[in-house]
Structure formats: structure tokens, C-alpha cells
Amino acid sequence: MLSRYVIPDVPEAEALLPYLRQIDANRWYSNFGPLVSEFERRLTAYLQKLDKAAGAPPLQLTTLMTCYHALVIGLEVMHLPEGAKVLVPAVTFPACALAIQHAHATPILADIDDASWQLTPHIARRIAEKTKIHAVMPVAVYGVPLDAEAWDTFTAETGIKVIIDAAAALEVQQVPRTALVAHSLHATKPFSIGEGGVLIARDPNIIAEARRIANFGTENRITLQDGSNAKMSEFHGAVALAQLDRWEGVKQRRQAILKRYRQAIENVDRTLAFQEGLERAIPSVVMLKAAKPCAQETISFINARGIFAHRIYLPPLYRHPYFASLPVASGDGRTLPGTAAEKDKAGLMETSEELLQTLFGLPFHPLLSEDDIAYEMEVLGAALSASRAAPSAKARV
Ligand SMILES: Cc1ncc(COP(=O)(O)O)c(C=O)c1O
């Protein structure tokens, strides 16, 4: 089980059958049918019970085809001006920058906090003091939730709208009073159904508009606005309902394996650091931060021994050829235009570059056996000893 870095924990055929039989009986296959509607009702009630925002309006949500669609549609319902500038962390999944571009806005790639590895309200404020931005898309990187209240305060003080990409943080990400929240139900995420997305807000009009956009801009077959097709099918609704039935077990397995794994890593090497707030996640990937720049050599060493070491969300987006023309902003608010050279951008993006040199991940999923963990730790220990013996080298992209 070490040749893949994640193995999804999804319902098996037996658990799906009762729901698939309902689809047979209903003969309804998409367009917010009975199963998708039931999933939306149950998920809303479940999340509402966990909601900590005292006195806030109740949660509203819509399912969508993917989190990418939730991000695009979430930006669309904000009605930003054409060409609006949207701040997004440089260390994230490409879907974030693509979603901003597909919503006719321009991403500005921000540097991140060195403990949480996230774009914080503090950094966004420093950048907004010097550069006009219309919205922020902070990301719950590696499933660690963001401070909802702090983002509410940010919007209240700056007037800048926020959509949180909490792709891998369903349930643990509290929904702010004003910001939207997008989740992914992709196979690699903890609440995995294959493909799926959820958009959450507290304003029923926002969610009604999102549903319209996801269904060709129509209501009762009449086109009221621009739109696309981003609906969740009844078949994904079936998997989603079956996953909700077993969600407690999924969470427990992930949290138990995290505890076991963390302990094993601490026994191998105490200089490896974990992401701040990791204990608040329902983890689906865990990244390790080396004390010196050795990520690329460590990954190569481990891969050569049959273990799929990897780096998710790295290199930072400004190092991807397609995003090379995007502007960047440092943690203290300095910016460089898209036309600046990659090396100059890299010089400005201190923490993103540090993570590029130091972060790596090993296979992490609930199907890891004790033997798998023991072998991972043996190879990790050997990789770190080899890197201690070698002169410090900068990781290649
Ligand atoms: C941070 C982040 N945002 C967005 C996405 C896109 O999610 P989806 O595959 O559901 O479109 C991902 C997927 O991995 C992600 O990690």
C-alpha cells in the first residue's frame, strides 16, 4: 500500500445498492433529484449542528459537480467587476488560480504564513494596504481549517469579499458570517465520493443564484442569467448519502492513523515539523517539513525504495509555466507584476520558496498497515541520515 500516496476511503458496492435501487425506482438521474436533495438536507442539518457562529443566519448549501465549479460559481455570485484582482495563496492546487481566471478575474499569488502555510488575514491586509484587491480566496491548505471569525473581521474592516477554498476541510471549516465556503468531495479528499463539490453560504439568495448558474442560468427552463452545467448527478448523490452514513467511521480511521503516524515520525526524527493546526484537520494528506533544504533529494531517495513520496501544492503556482505571467505579492505587501522574471518572484516569496525546499509527503491513508508504517519509517530515517551526511543542496523544481 506504499506505491500510492493516497487511497480513498469510499463506500463499497453493498452500501451503495439501497441508494442505487432508489434511483431505479425514481427513474430520476440528475437536476437536483431526490437523492441529491436528500443529501443536501442531511448535510445541511449535520453541519448546522456543528455551527459555532452564535446568532448567525442558518447555513445554506448547494451540491455541485466539483469544488472547482464551487469556486468559479462562488466568485460569480460575488459579482466582482470585470478583471477584478483576487488574492490567492501561491502554495495551493492549480484549480484556485484557474477558477479565478475562469470567473474573468486576475489572480494575485500571495506568499503564506510560515507556521500555518496559509494565506492569513494579516498577510492579506498588508497586501491590500498597498495594492487594490477586490476579493480573497484563502485556502485551507492540506485540510487545516481557517479562522472563520478572523476572515469575517477582515471583510468587515476592509470591505473585501472572501471565498474560502476549504476543499479538504468539510465539517472542520466553520462557515464565516459573510464569506462563502467551497468543499471538494473528490476521491483524494476525506469526504470522498469520486467527484463532487459543495458551496456553502448563509444568504439563501446566494445559494439560489449558485444553483441557477449551475443549471444553465435557468429557473423552470427559462434562462435568467449566464450559466453552465455544474450539477451533481443522482449517482454521485447515492455515493454521497452512503458516505454520510459511514462518515463517523471515516473520520475516526483518519484521526487514528494520524496519531499513529505522527508518533512514528517523531520517533524517527524530532527535527521534522508538522503544519500548525494539523490536529484540527480530518487529514487526507500530511506534509512534513525538514529542518534544512533537502526535499527533492529526500523524495528521490524514498521513491527509489518503492515508496511514493510526493509534494502536493508545490512548486508554488508562479513556478508553473501556465501561471508564470501572474503577479505575486510578498507577506509584507510588496508586489511584482506578471512580467517580472521567475527568479525575481522567487526572491520575493520567502515562505513559499522555503516550503519548496523543505516540504515533502509520504503515503498517508487509513489502509496503511503497521508493516507499511514500519517500512516508511525505516526508509525515512535512512533518507534523513543520507541528507545529513550530504552538503546542503537546494531542491530542484
Ligand atoms: C485546495 C484545492 N482546491 C480545489 C481543488 C479542486 O477540487 P475538485 O477536484 O473537487 O474540483 C482541490 C483538489 O484537489 C484542492 O486541493
The ligand as an SDF file (V2000), in Angstrom:
LIG
                    3D

 16 16  0  0  0  0  0  0  0  0999 V2000
   -7.1230   23.2720   -2.4240 C   0  0  0  0  0  0  0  0  0  0  0  0
   -7.9370   22.6750   -3.5310 C   0  0  0  0  0  0  0  0  0  0  0  0
   -8.8300   23.4410   -4.1650 N   0  0  0  0  0  0  0  0  0  0  0  0
   -9.6010   22.9500   -5.1450 C   0  0  0  0  0  0  0  0  0  0  0  0
   -9.4880   21.6520   -5.5680 C   0  0  0  0  0  0  0  0  0  0  0  0
  -10.3440   21.1500   -6.6920 C   0  0  0  0  0  0  0  0  0  0  0  0
  -11.2770   20.2350   -6.2180 O   0  0  0  0  0  0  0  0  0  0  0  0
  -12.1300   19.3620   -7.2420 P   0  0  0  0  0  0  0  0  0  0  0  0
  -11.2420   18.2820   -7.7220 O   0  0  0  0  0  0  0  0  0  0  0  0
  -13.2880   18.8780   -6.4560 O   0  0  0  0  0  0  0  0  0  0  0  0
  -12.5430   20.2910   -8.3350 O   0  0  0  0  0  0  0  0  0  0  0  0
   -8.5660   20.8110   -4.9480 C   0  0  0  0  0  0  0  0  0  0  0  0
   -8.4140   19.4130   -5.3880 C   0  0  0  0  0  0  0  0  0  0  0  0
   -7.5090   18.7130   -5.0840 O   0  0  0  0  0  0  0  0  0  0  0  0
   -7.7750   21.3350   -3.9050 C   0  0  0  0  0  0  0  0  0  0  0  0
   -6.8710   20.5840   -3.2850 O   0  0  0  0  0  0  0  0  0  0  0  0
  1  2  1  0
  2  3  1  0
  2 15  2  0
  3  4  2  0
  4  5  1  0
  5  6  1  0
  5 12  2  0
  6  7  1  0
  7  8  1  0
  8  9  2  0
  8 10  1  0
  8 11  1  0
 12 13  1  0
 12 15  1  0
 13 14  2  0
 15 16  1  0
M  END
$$$$
